[in-house]
Amino acid sequence: MMTAKAGPSGEPAELSDRQHLSRIGIIWLVLSVVCMALVYFAWGPHMPPGTDSVQAKGQQFDNTVLATVATPVILFIWVYLAYVLINWRVRADTPVAELRDGPAIRGNLRFQATWMIVTGATVLSMFIFGTYELVKDSGSGTGSGQAPIWTPAGYSVDASQNKLLVVQAIGQQWRWTFRYPQFGGIETSQLVIPAGQEIQYSVTSLDVIHSFWATNLGIKADANPGVNNIAFGQATKIGPIDIRCAELCGVWHGAMYATGQVVSRNDFQTWIAAEQYAHKDLITFLPPYADFYLPQSDGGFYDPSANPLPNPPGPTPATSPTVIP
Amino acid sequence: MATDISVPASLDHGTPGPGSAAGRNPWWRSGNIAYGLVGAVIGYSIGHFLGNWIASGYQQVQGSGQNDLALVLGYLVATLGWLAGLGALNYPLQKLVGIQVTSEESEDIEHRKLGAYFKYTLDHKVVGVQYLFGMLAYFIMAGLFALVIRSELLSATRHLLAPDKYLEVVGEHGTMMMMMMTSAILGPFGNYFVPLMIGARRMAYPRLEALSFWITPAAFVVLLSGLLVGGFPTGWTGYAPLSVEATMGQDAYLVAFGLMGISMIIGGFNIIATVVNYRAPGMTWMRLPLFVWAMFVTSLLMALAAPILVGGTYMTLMDRTVQTALFDVNHGGSSYLWQDLYWFFGHPEVYILALPGFGIALELLPVFARKPAFAYRTAVAGMVGVGMLSFFVWQHHLFASGMNSDMRPVIMLTTEMISFPTGIIYLTAIGTLWRARLRMTVPMLFIIGMLFNFLIGGISGVFLSDVPTDAVAHGTFFVMAHFHYTIMGGYMFAFFAGIYYWLPKMTGHQLSQRLGKWHFWVLFIAFNSTFLPLFAIGELGMPRRVFEYQRALQGLNDWVSISAYVIGIGILIFVYNFVKTVVIDPRTPLAADTWGSRGLEWFTSTPPVATNFVHIPEVVSGPYEYGSDAGPMAVLDAGATELRPGATVHEGN
């Protein structure tokens, strides 16, 4: 590969470039095969964020793939540095007058070209993989703005046509509130969702920027005031949900938790009916459901008429969403 | 090409030469730090008075009892007073009103008095040393804040600090590190060595250079003073609706960051102009040392990105003081605006904090491998490529924000493309190490450590550039571990490599190599032990900047905190080594040619004479021609004895 210029004299049995390269290559190859298998098969299934939802599972798979691809890159540099340190050192305190120079290699076209082609191809395939995963999973659980273009089946911008279960997550300093517009716009402090149901999280904020992060569901969407940030998710396992705020929002940011439950569809129907009944008097005091809420000039309440979007959804009668099989 | 090499040593044209008594200013006009402090106090009073006079009747001020305008004007006029007291305004004001300009600055430099280091001086070597001490002080202060943070996080639920105090400390640590440390390498080593490495006698704009340094203590004090007025709750990113409603400490953050932005802009322009115009004869662009290339690209980033920051802080200050509504969604503003402005500056900024590290690594590798830099031209292209791409990736900080979400694949592509030019840095490094005759001196230990750390930092960045994996990592300790690996593991390690490598040239004293090895190993092991677990902590569900977390993560957090204390011990070893060598016991013999480098900065006496070179050298070959028969890098003009690389130079002075 590299020009085999005779090394400085006095070195016993200097190896050729090819011999050095093949030694490095073999060590690297063996280590890479072993470690990539370990990362993919042994570590991968245990990687965060787990498998509680379709999105979490997708993110876990992406983490696994990226870690597997990264393994040989890291190993190449480590193996190479170790090889250099072991083989090509002279005493650190060699007096300047006794220093001898190494070979004057200024470059190697083949090596440079190979390096660039490999890094370029890796970068491009990472990009294609990432984009594919992002589009396939309808945004991979991330906030995709007011008008997402990668959407799951059943989604419609028109609220009356929308077949997903809509849950609005409202951030404010320093708590989360959840509204269910298809159930009279009731408010809860706990996120309860049915398993196996595609859900539209509409995330907004009443004051500063927060970020809605359902850690084990793989949902993360910033909550900006005046913005309806939509993320899609489908939980698959019945169990608890951990929600934290992932954007610094002031003094009690560290304590901005919420909890929730993924329940079966029947349990969800039971729960929401009970909630609606229990709070039927309180609901009349709530502002009508809107994509986001802006404070009125008197600072008192939230005025949905300030909503500049066409066809604000408004309060919807209590109908259950069409459950996507 | 290289022009204006024959400028006289005196920095002002047509004035009496240095040392001439005729050029002395009257005592009351030669500035110093004491006058600066007095000026700052007077300035603060004036500004505060003005602010009260203007705004005390505002409804907002009367309602909240806090007059942000008074504080902001206080800070700004105090900074002006500080600069005036230092004498920074004498020359421009004298020029402005047509008074004969006198030159008092050169005298102390010529005789290298200690006092010169405490004044507004125009010698880039003095400014470099001032920067070195300043940056070390800021760095250690910010590091102490980090230890307070880690102490708070020792327990998941029991607290050392109140939550607001905790956030204040987090904000001070982050902001101090990210804004002051932008100049940690460019300030000391860029200012000191760029002219020496290109064979120039001086900087293009020595006054701007000096100004860029003397703004930093003002920014530092303003930032720190935020603690006195309630601190700021936004962390170093200062996201907008929160920053507009925050207490008065936020003004300190905004003014300090804005001042530092100005320092970056003018410091950057100075280096750009110097590299373009002041190269010695024969110093072609393709013979520029890679460190100079890194400084050049960094300066371009500073000059182009920092104005956005200054604009952003200005807008937020307007929102806070005179009730504009740039970030208020109710009145036509947007909460996304600051995020965009901030990261449009912020992402180039993280390369301002990476490129100088690459520069030092690529500069030192040939010296200690005793080989030419591998693929020199490709390395230059790589650094320029990193710089250019850094302007096209900022929205990867906003993948979950809902803004511009259909553009995410494009941003994903540009972000991942950055690993291409960054990979070239590694290509040059490993090519240079091939068949090297490697001396693992202390600077080289730090460079190898840096290559190790930055690799992990870069690879973890891929997880943040990919939207589905960023969905987990965004806003968590994973991000924090990632940028500490790139900036602390890369930039800080290179900074220390630079100190061990260049301090003999700057002061004539060499740091203890034995202590240096201790410093390296303690720091390297403790650094990795601190930040590697943080990747896991973030992925397991701990957001950044929280004071409470899941009990299950307490074991890992305790491990991290204890490792962080060990980092502190590593830094203490360095401080002891540095103070002992430079201040207490500077007996180590002068080493004119410590490392056997071919670099042009070693072609002059140690420490360099005031004019850098008695005779401007003529550059005849590249800086890294080890092992070839290229001969020395430069020759002196007629009459001077030819220099061999590494020869001790005796200048006739």
Interface residues (C-beta under 8 A of the other chain):
Chain A: M2 G7 P8 D17 H20 M47 P48 P49 Q55 G58 Q59 D62 N63 L66 A70 V73 I74 I77 W78 Y80 L81 V84 L85 W88 R89 V90 R91 A92 D93 T94 V96 A97 L99 R100 D101 G102 P103 A104 I105 R106 G107 N108 F111 Q112 W115 M116 T119 G120 T122 V123 M126 F127 F129 G130 T131 E133 L134 D137 G139 S140 G141 T142 G143 S144 G145 Q146 P148 I149 V203 D207 V208 I209 S211 W213 T215 N216 G218 I219 K220 A221 D222 N224 P225 G226 V227 N229 I230 D242 R244 C245 A246 E247 L248 C249 G250 V251 W252 H253 G254 A255 L294 P295 A306
Chain B: P163 D164 Y166 L167 P233 T234 G235 T237 Y239 A240 P241 L242 E245 A246 V329 N330 S334 S335 Y336 Q339 A369 R370 K371 P372 A373 F374 A375 Y376 R377 T378 L398 F399 A400 S401 G402 M403 N404 S405 D406 R408 P409 M412 L413 E416 M417 S419 F420 G423 I424 Y426 L427 I430 G431 L433 W434 R435 A436 R437 L438 R439 M440 T441 M444 I448 L451 F452 L455 I456 I459 V462 F463 S465 D466 V467 P468 T469 D470 A471 V472 H474 G475 T476 Q513 E539 L540 G541 P543 R544 R545 V546 F547 E548 Y549 D593 T594 W595 G596 E625 Y626 G627 S628 G646
